[in-house]
Amino acid sequence: MDHVFAVAVRAMKDAQDEMQQVVPQPRFVTSEAGHRGHRFVEQLPQQAILLKTVRILSAIHTLKLTLDAGLLLDAGASMRILDEIGSEVQFLAAPYLTKAG
């Protein structure tokens, strides 16, 4: 089962790498409050999708760790997070998947 998990994670990371190649990269900026950091200044839906897929992969790793540790209630919380972020990605990606974007 760990091999299947590793293959799936590799496929997701490869997809993220492909997405990262086609969206404008974050830039190092200073906010109005004086905070400095990397930001997607364009704030495109594609950039939001990329960031959400990074969060999905993190939640998947968390889910596996909690399941391996037998922490079923915590695993359930990770599954709810995954469901919510997945819905957000579907909402953001819908125009591109239906050719309306």
Beta strands, then each sheet from edge to edge (+ up, - down):
strand 1: 27-30
strand 2: 36-39
sheet 1: 1+ 2-
end
